[in-house]
Every structure is written in C-alpha cells, then in structure tokens.
Amino acid sequence: MKLKVIGTGSKGNAYLLENEQEALLIECGVSIMEIKKAVDFKVNKISGCIVTHEHNDHAKSIEEVLKSGIPVFATKGTFLGKTIQSAYWRRVYEIKQRDEFEVGRFKVISFPINHDVNEPCGYLIYHPDCGITLFLTDTYYSNFTFKGLNNIIVEANYDTEIIDEKLRDKKFLRDRIYKSHMNLDTCMDFLKANDLTAVNNIVLIHLSDSNSHELNFRKKVSEMTGKTVSVASNGMELSFNKTPF
C-alpha cells in the first residue's frame, strides 16, 4: 500500500491510499483533474471517497468526484453544506459521526471531532495491506485514543508561540484557529496518549504556511515518538504497509 499526497494544507487537501488493485480517496479539496492524474486517469480504481467536513479545502470537488462515478461517504451535515445536483445523489452515502462501513476492501470507522462545522468526523481505516490507519485533521482536540494503530495521518497545523506573536492584535482570527485546528503541542500530547507500539509511519498534515516550521515539527515528533515521521507535501508518496517490510 502507498500513501499519495495529492494536496495538503489550506490550499486543498486530498490523499490516496492505493495498492495495485484499488484506492481510497480521503478528502477532495483539490481539482478533479489533480485527483485523476494521481491515479493515472484510472478513476474506476478509486473505490470511494471519504470526506471529513464541508470546508472547500477538504470538499470543493465533491460534485465532480460524484460526477466521475466515485461514491462519496460523509455525514449528512457535510453534504448539506455542499451543492450537489440531484443526478449524482445515487452515489452519495450518508454516514453518521459514529459509524462503521466498507469502501471496497477498506473498512472504515468514523468518529466525531471538534471543528466549527456541522457533523465533522475523523476516520479509522483498515485494509489488509496497511493495517489500521488513523486520519485526523481539522480538530483542536481528540476526545478519543486508539489501540493497534499501524499508520497515523494527523494534523499539526501551527506553533502556538508563532501564532501568538503574529496574531497578537488579531484576537478573533487567533481564537478561531485555536478552536478549529490542532497545534503541535496538542498533536504531540495526542500521540503520547495513544498506543504507538505497532506504528510504522506518522505523517503530519495540514501545516499552516505561515504559522508552522516543518523541520522543527518533524524533529520534535520524531524525537518524542521514536517513529518514522514525515511532513506531508504535494506529490509525496510513502510506503504505507502493515509492517515495516
């Protein structure tokens, strides 16, 4: 299994878990053309798309994805936040914030997260090739911990010291970020609280362009966890197997 980063950050998020036979699209916040290019235009290889919430940097291409024949799984609150023509609703799969469902050979569990939208969620994703993968973004805190994880894709959006300095005169914007995104310290506390015994990869995603420091973030998380840590970048591909080999 591979993880392909099509896009990450405020300009657009989309990620693929892909092997030779099938792929799962996580988020569709980039153009449909970028998504098609990522699978060499073999769109029928994508078993489905799971979306965390309605914001455009995560869901702007949702109708184009449906139009391309790809089923989309998201909460009712997420779908209500988007405009979708009735012709494509047959490929819409409404899930609950606490739910279990299958997308091809991928087994997915959704769980609620803390963001400033209606019914956002994170995902636990199981596939025989990659084991259990956690996908967690756009939440200032996680109410849950997890066992048996093999790979982690998690938001580390900003450094509190940087944002306090830059936005000290913009309290509204600063507080909005505080209440909608996960900072580095919270991310590290979350990782500490989880069972990382079987984890092969930790991928930090959705870093703020102006309020984070990529090398510092990777160094801190790597030193704390002793795991292989990557900072997602557009076009990145990583081996994402159940075991290191």
C-alpha positions as CSV (number, residue, x, y, z in Angstrom):
1,M,0.0,0.0,0.0
2,K,1.1,3.6,-0.7
3,L,0.0,6.9,0.6
4,K,-0.1,9.5,-2.1
5,V,-0.4,13.2,-1.0
6,I,-2.3,15.0,-3.8
7,G,-2.7,18.1,-1.7
8,T,-2.2,19.2,1.8
9,G,-2.8,22.5,3.7
10,S,-5.2,25.4,3.4
11,K,-5.0,25.4,-0.4
12,G,-6.5,22.0,-0.7
13,N,-6.4,18.5,0.9
14,A,-6.6,15.1,-0.8
15,Y,-4.9,11.9,0.0
16,L,-4.9,8.4,-1.6
17,L,-4.3,5.0,0.0
18,E,-3.5,2.9,-3.0
19,N,-2.3,-0.6,-4.0
20,E,-2.3,-2.3,-7.4
21,Q,-6.0,-3.2,-7.3
22,E,-7.8,-0.3,-5.6
23,A,-7.6,3.1,-4.0
24,L,-9.4,5.1,-1.3
25,L,-9.6,8.8,-1.7
26,I,-9.5,10.8,1.6
27,E,-10.8,14.3,1.1
28,C,-11.4,16.1,-2.2
29,G,-10.3,19.6,-1.6
30,V,-8.3,19.8,-4.9
31,S,-9.4,19.8,-8.5
32,I,-10.9,16.7,-10.1
33,M,-8.1,16.8,-12.7
34,E,-5.4,16.5,-9.9
35,I,-7.3,13.5,-8.5
36,K,-7.5,11.8,-11.9
37,K,-3.8,12.4,-12.6
38,A,-2.9,10.8,-9.2
39,V,-4.4,7.5,-10.4
40,D,-3.1,7.9,-14.0
41,F,-6.7,8.6,-15.0
42,K,-7.8,5.1,-13.9
43,V,-10.7,6.6,-12.0
44,N,-12.5,3.2,-11.7
45,K,-9.7,2.2,-9.4
46,I,-11.0,4.5,-6.7
47,S,-13.5,2.5,-4.6
48,G,-14.8,5.7,-2.9
49,C,-14.0,9.0,-1.3
50,I,-14.4,9.8,2.4
51,V,-14.7,13.4,3.5
52,T,-14.3,14.8,7.0
53,H,-16.3,18.1,6.6
54,E,-17.7,20.6,4.2
55,H,-14.9,23.3,4.0
56,N,-13.7,23.8,0.5
57,D,-10.1,22.9,1.2
58,H,-11.4,19.4,2.0
59,A,-14.5,19.1,-0.2
60,K,-14.6,21.6,-3.0
61,S,-14.6,18.9,-5.7
62,I,-17.3,16.7,-4.1
63,E,-19.7,17.1,-7.0
64,E,-17.1,16.5,-9.7
65,V,-16.0,13.4,-7.8
66,L,-19.6,12.1,-7.8
67,K,-19.9,13.0,-11.5
68,S,-16.8,10.9,-12.2
69,G,-18.6,7.9,-10.8
70,I,-16.8,7.8,-7.4
71,P,-19.1,7.2,-4.4
72,V,-18.7,9.7,-1.6
73,F,-19.1,8.9,2.1
74,A,-19.7,11.8,4.5
75,T,-22.1,12.9,7.2
76,K,-25.5,14.5,6.4
77,G,-24.2,17.8,7.8
78,T,-21.2,17.7,5.4
79,F,-23.5,17.0,2.4
80,L,-25.9,19.7,3.4
81,G,-23.0,22.2,3.3
82,K,-22.4,21.5,-0.4
83,T,-24.5,22.0,-3.5
84,I,-25.0,18.7,-5.3
85,Q,-27.2,18.1,-8.3
86,S,-29.9,15.5,-7.9
87,A,-28.5,13.4,-10.7
88,Y,-25.5,12.5,-8.5
89,W,-27.2,11.7,-5.3
90,R,-27.3,8.0,-6.1
91,R,-23.6,7.9,-5.3
92,V,-24.0,9.8,-2.0
93,Y,-23.6,7.7,1.1
94,E,-24.6,9.4,4.3
95,I,-22.8,8.2,7.3
96,K,-23.1,9.1,11.0
97,Q,-20.4,10.6,13.1
98,R,-20.1,7.2,14.9
99,D,-20.4,4.6,12.2
100,E,-18.9,1.5,10.5
101,F,-18.9,1.0,6.8
102,E,-17.0,-0.5,3.9
103,V,-15.5,1.1,0.8
104,G,-14.2,-1.7,-1.4
105,R,-11.9,-3.7,0.8
106,F,-11.3,-0.8,3.1
107,K,-13.2,-1.0,6.4
108,V,-13.8,2.4,7.9
109,I,-15.0,3.7,11.3
110,S,-16.0,7.3,11.7
111,F,-15.8,9.3,15.0
112,P,-16.7,12.9,15.9
113,I,-14.1,15.6,16.0
114,N,-14.1,19.2,17.2
115,H,-14.3,21.8,14.3
116,D,-16.5,24.8,13.5
117,V,-18.9,23.0,11.1
118,N,-21.8,20.6,11.3
119,E,-21.0,16.9,11.9
120,P,-17.3,16.7,11.2
121,C,-15.5,13.4,11.7
122,G,-12.2,11.6,11.7
123,Y,-11.6,8.1,10.4
124,L,-10.0,4.8,11.4
125,I,-9.3,2.9,8.1
126,Y,-8.5,-0.8,7.9
127,H,-7.1,-2.6,4.9
128,P,-5.1,-5.9,5.0
129,D,-2.2,-4.2,3.3
130,C,-1.8,-1.2,5.6
131,G,-3.4,-2.4,8.8
132,I,-5.2,0.3,10.8
133,T,-4.6,3.9,9.7
134,L,-5.8,6.9,11.6
135,F,-6.8,10.0,9.7
136,L,-7.3,13.0,12.0
137,T,-7.4,16.6,10.8
138,D,-9.2,20.0,11.4
139,T,-9.9,19.4,15.1
140,Y,-8.4,21.3,18.0
141,Y,-8.5,18.2,20.2
142,S,-9.3,14.5,20.0
143,N,-11.8,13.0,22.5
144,F,-10.5,9.5,21.7
145,T,-7.4,7.4,21.9
146,F,-6.7,4.3,19.8
147,K,-5.0,1.0,20.1
148,G,-3.4,-1.2,17.4
149,L,-2.5,1.6,15.0
150,N,-0.1,0.9,12.2
151,N,0.0,4.3,10.4
152,I,-1.1,7.8,11.5
153,I,-2.0,10.8,9.4
154,V,-2.6,13.7,11.8
155,E,-2.8,17.5,11.7
156,A,-0.1,19.7,13.2
157,N,-1.4,23.0,12.0
158,Y,0.5,25.7,13.9
159,D,3.0,26.6,16.6
160,T,1.3,28.4,19.5
161,E,4.3,30.7,20.0
162,I,4.4,31.7,16.3
163,I,0.6,32.4,16.2
164,D,0.6,34.4,19.4
165,E,3.3,36.6,18.1
166,K,1.9,37.1,14.6
167,L,-1.8,37.5,15.6
168,R,-1.5,39.3,19.0
169,D,-3.5,42.2,17.5
170,K,-6.0,39.9,15.7
171,K,-7.7,38.1,18.6
172,F,-10.7,37.0,16.6
173,L,-8.6,35.2,13.9
174,R,-6.3,33.8,16.5
175,D,-9.2,32.4,18.6
176,R,-10.8,30.9,15.5
177,I,-7.7,29.0,14.7
178,Y,-7.4,27.9,18.3
179,K,-10.9,26.5,18.2
180,S,-10.7,24.7,14.9
181,H,-7.2,23.3,14.3
182,M,-4.7,21.2,16.2
183,N,-1.4,22.8,17.2
184,L,1.9,21.0,17.5
185,D,1.8,20.6,21.3
186,T,-1.7,19.2,21.2
187,C,-0.7,16.8,18.4
188,M,2.3,15.6,20.5
189,D,0.1,15.1,23.6
190,F,-2.4,13.2,21.5
191,L,0.4,10.9,20.2
192,K,1.7,10.3,23.7
193,A,-1.7,9.2,24.8
194,N,-2.0,6.5,22.1
195,D,-0.5,3.1,21.7
196,L,2.3,3.6,19.2
197,T,3.8,0.1,19.6
198,A,2.9,-1.1,16.0
199,V,3.1,2.3,14.3
200,N,5.2,2.4,11.2
201,N,4.5,6.0,9.9
202,I,3.4,9.2,11.4
203,V,2.5,11.8,8.7
204,L,2.0,15.4,9.8
205,I,-0.5,17.1,7.6
206,H,-2.3,20.5,7.1
207,L,0.7,22.6,8.3
208,S,0.0,26.3,8.1
209,D,2.2,28.0,5.6
210,S,2.9,30.9,7.9
211,N,2.4,29.6,11.4
212,S,4.5,26.4,11.4
213,H,8.1,25.2,11.0
214,E,8.3,22.0,9.0
215,L,11.8,20.8,10.1
216,N,11.2,21.7,13.7
217,F,7.8,19.9,13.8
218,R,9.2,16.7,12.3
219,K,12.3,16.7,14.6
220,K,10.2,17.2,17.7
221,V,7.6,14.5,16.9
222,S,10.4,12.1,15.8
223,E,12.4,12.5,18.9
224,M,9.4,12.1,21.1
225,T,7.9,9.0,19.4
226,G,11.0,7.3,18.0
227,K,9.0,6.6,14.9
228,T,9.4,7.5,11.2
229,V,7.9,10.9,10.9
230,S,7.1,12.7,7.6
231,V,5.7,16.1,6.9
232,A,3.2,15.8,4.0
233,S,3.9,17.8,0.8
234,N,2.1,17.8,-2.5
235,G,3.2,14.9,-4.7
236,M,4.7,12.9,-1.8
237,E,4.5,9.1,-1.9
238,L,5.2,6.9,1.1
239,S,5.1,3.1,1.7
240,F,2.2,2.6,4.0
241,N,2.2,-1.1,4.9
242,K,1.0,-3.0,7.9
243,T,4.6,-3.9,8.8
244,P,7.9,-2.1,8.0
245,F,8.8,-4.6,5.4
